[in-house]
Amino acid sequence: MEFRRAIGIGVIISAEPRINEEIRVPQVRLIGPKGEQVGVIATSVALNLAREANLDLVEVAPNAKPPVAKLIDYGKYKYNEKIKAREARRNQSTAEIKEIRFRLKIDDHDFGVKKGHVERFLSGGDKVKVTIMLRGREQSRPIGGVELLRRLADEVSEVGTIESQPRQDGRNIIMVLAPKGKKVHTQSEQRRRGASARAERQARQAARLAAKKEAQAEAAAAAGAELKNSSSKNTTHKEGSNAEDEK
């Protein structure tokens, strides 16, 4: 949503809504913090309600008649929106198009190396544009390039499919391969594994700490019992000595 703030005769487009004292209209249609409809009230009254609730008055629909405002914790709201946007960027599948170039007369070793690159790109979720570069008389017989591209497509068929059939483009023959599965977001997967590993480490540390505290408690209890027994023996011995003295 875009929020327009007029300043002088110009208009500044801002991504930030008007909040609190920035709202200059006499009335707003107020929405409560839990989404309840309060109704049309004076802006000054809405500001007082916001202060009493330790919240912000945020204009969410400036073009409505009257504008719609809501009572929210604006700082917390902005933080949550930032987190949501970050998570959305992490989880989105952003496939890139990689390019691999072949010569028509390529030996088996080089073909295998380039095929490995194609398989790696496709496994990572990226599309691959494969280009056969024709030279000289090769341009009069492009079928050789088409056959080479189809051979490549057959050998990587476990991880990719042909999205764009081989076609001649000037001196080149082009084919586009697409990955079979959805792209796995490597960084997100690494973060997930890292979080899982941290959780396991924290659980182990908590278990060790609990075991240590339990052992200390048992030791303290044993020491207390021993001290109590020793004190009881001393008291008994002392009473025996006093009895002998009286005799």
N, C-alpha and C positions, 0 to 999 in steps of 0.2 A: 504494500500500500504506500502511495506517495502522499506526503503531507506538504501543502503549499503554505508558505508564510509570506504575506505581503509586507514589503518594507518600502515605504515611499511609493514611487510609481512603478517599481519593479516587483518581480515575484521570484522568490528563492525557493527552489524545490529541495526539501529536506527529508531525509529518511526518518527523522525523529519526530514523534508527535508532540503536540503542545501538552505541557503538564502544569498542574497547580496554577500559580499566578500568571503563567503565560496564556491561560485561557481567558480571553477578554470579553466573550459574549455574555449577555445578561442572564441567559438561561441555558441549561443543558438537560438532556434526557439522561438521567442517571441510572447506571447499572451497579448493583452492589457487588461486594467482593466474591460472593458465591454465585454470581450470575443472576440474582434476583432483580426484577424490574422495579425500581423505586418510583420512576415517573419523571415528569418535567418539573424541575425546581430551580430556584435562583442559584447562579453559580457560586455566590458567596456562601449560601447554605451548604452546597456540595463541598466547598473547600473546608468549611468547619467540620463536616462529617469526616472528611479525609484526615484532618488533624486529630480529631478525637480517636479515630481508629488507628492512628500511626501509619497511614497509608498515603498513596499519591492519587490525585485526581488526574486521569489520563484521557485525553480526547482521542477516541478510537474511530469516530466517523465524523470528520470535520465538515463534510458537505451535506449532512442531514439537516433538516429543519425541525427543531433546533439541533445543534450538534450533539452527538452521543458521547458521553464520558463514562469512565468506569473507575471504581475504586480498586486499586491494586498496589502491591509493593513493586514499584517500577524498577528498582535496582535488581531485585530478584527475578523479575520478568525478563529483563534484558539478559541476565546471566543464563537463564534457562533457554532462551531463544538462541543464544550463542552456542550453547552445548548442543542443541538440536541441529543447528546448521553444521557444526563440526562433525557430528555423527552421520548426517546425511552425506557429507562429502566423503567420509571414510567408506561408507557402504555402497556408494554409487559405482556402477560398472562403467568405467571410461576406457573403452577399447581403443587402442591406437592402431594405425595402419603402418606396418613395417614394410620395407621394400628389399627384395633380393634380386640381383641381376645375374643372368647366365649368358654365356656365349653359346652359340649353337654347337660348336665343336669343343665340348667340355669332357675331360677324362673322368673316369669312374670315381677317382679319389676326390677330385674337386666337387663332383656332383654329390658325393656322400657328405662332404663337409657342409655344403650349402643346404642340403636336405636337413641336416642336423639343426641348422639355424632356423629353418622354417618350422620344424617340429617344436623347437623351444619357444618360438613366438606364439604358435598356435596353442601350446600347452599353457602358456601364460595368459591366454584369453585375447590375444591381439590378432587382427586380420593381417594377412600378408599379401602384398602385391608383388607378383613374380613377373619379371621382365626378361624376355629373350631378345638380345641385341643382335640384329642381323647386319652382316657386312658384305659389301660387294655383290657377288652373284647369289649369295644366300637369300637376298630379298626376292629373287625370282622363284624361289621354292620355299615358301613359308611353312609348308606342311611339316617340315622337319622340326620347326620350333613348336608347332602345335603338338606333335607327338611327344616331344620332350616335356612339355608342360603336363600333358596327360599322364605321362610316366611318373612325374613328381607327385601329381594329385593322387595316383593310385598308391604310391608308397607311403604317403602321409595320411591315408584315409582313416586311420584309427583316431587321429586327433583333429582332422579338419575336413571340410567339404568345399566343393567349388561354389563360390558365390557368383562369380562372373566368369563365364566361359571364355576360353582363349579367343582373342580377337587381335587383328593387326592394327597398329597405331603408328603410321609412318614407317620408320625403319625397325620398329619393335613389335613384338607380339606380347600381349599382356593378359594375365589371368589373376583373379583375386580369390584367395582362399580364406575361409572363415572358420573359427574354432567351433568344435562340436558342442562343448559344454560351456556353461557360464563362466565368466572370468572370476577367478578367485582373487580377492583383494589381498595381496601378499602382506602388506603392512598391517592390515586389520587382523589377519590370521596370526601374524607374529605378536601383535599386541594381545590378542586373546590368549595365545599360549603363554606369553609372559605373565599375564594377570593370573592365569591358572597356576603357573609355577610359583608365583609370589604367594598365592593363597595357600598352596600346599606347604611352603616354607613357614608361613605364619602359623599354620595349624600345628606343624611339628614343633615350632618354638613354644607355642602355647602349651602343648602337651608336655614338653620337657620342663617348662616352668611350673606347671601344675604338679608334675611328679616330684620336682625339687622341693616345692613348698610342702607337699604331703610328707616327704622324707624328713624335712626339717621339723614339721609338726610332730611326727612320730618320735623323732630324737628328743625333742623338747619334752614330750609327754613321758618318755622313758626316763629322762634325766630328772623330771619332777617326781616320778614315782620312786626312783632310787633315793633321791634326797629325802623324800617323805619316810621311806623305810629306815634310812640312816638316822633320821631325827627320832623316829619311834624307838629304835634300838638304844640310842643314847639316853632317851628319857627313861626307858626301862632299867638300863644299867645304873642310872643316877638314883632312881627310887630304891633299887636293891642296895646300893651303897649307904643310903640314908638309913635304911632299916637295920643294917649291920651296926652302924654307929650308935643307934638307939639302944641296941643290946649291950 
